[in-house]
Amino acid sequence: MRLVLALALLVPSLAFGQDRRPSHCIALAEAAPGVDYVHHANWQEPLTDNTVRLTYIDHAMFLLQTLKGLSAITDYVGFTGGVTLTPDVVTMNHAHSSHWTSVPDPAIPHVLKGWQSEHHLDLDEMLVRNVPTDIRSRFGGPVEKDGNSIFVFEVAGLCIGHLGHLHHEPDAAQYAALGRLDVVMAAVDGGLSLDTPTMTRVLKRLKSSVVIPMHWFGRYSLNGFLNDMKDEFDIVEPDSSFLEISARTLPRRPTIMVLEPAYYNPPIE
């Protein structure tokens, strides 16, 4: 209601005009006379209340979707598959070109660069913020201050973290800034980001209910990570690229969910 009143005050013709164009906001679209809001088929069916869908697209790129249709993509490189998807927000890191694009779609409302930037983006249904970390030079040069970001998505009562191309264990201040992470996406390549023992230590300190491995280049590095974590985490391999999760369905014991990355390519009819 507050959003409707705010728009009415700012743009009266939009709020009360007979031929107004429905907003991207679902509440306004549903309020438009004679308009039925259709959930676009962006990876599966509409969600149930207070549930988030996480889809592993590729490498370090995940799609987050909410009940009301808000979507965010992490470490966005511009290509998500064989269907056009314009998310509400994308985050990027630039340790490597496989974590960002210099030419994001200009139709994307919010493009958040994870280097030398601080973000606190309130989208009502989702809050997106970042905790900067440093990155190593690829060729032995100086460390780049704040070259990576751990992005945190606060949505549906969950705190979801994406560690990006993390190159060092967070310090005490960074851990404090992260706060609680119920779900975390972590690079487990074994050394291009963090080595496996350090990443294991980070995740055991975070004590997230769900850990989703990413940035793995084969079963060897993935299995090494799983072997180091199996004493404190259950391991589940659902043979799927996505999961739907809510605060009420978080596992009782910390769990590693191994999703299989998959670009979205709908079947040809």
Order of alpha helices (4+ residues) and beta strands (2+ residues): alpha-alpha-alpha-beta-beta-beta-beta-beta-beta-beta-beta-beta-alpha-beta-alpha-beta-alpha-beta-beta-beta
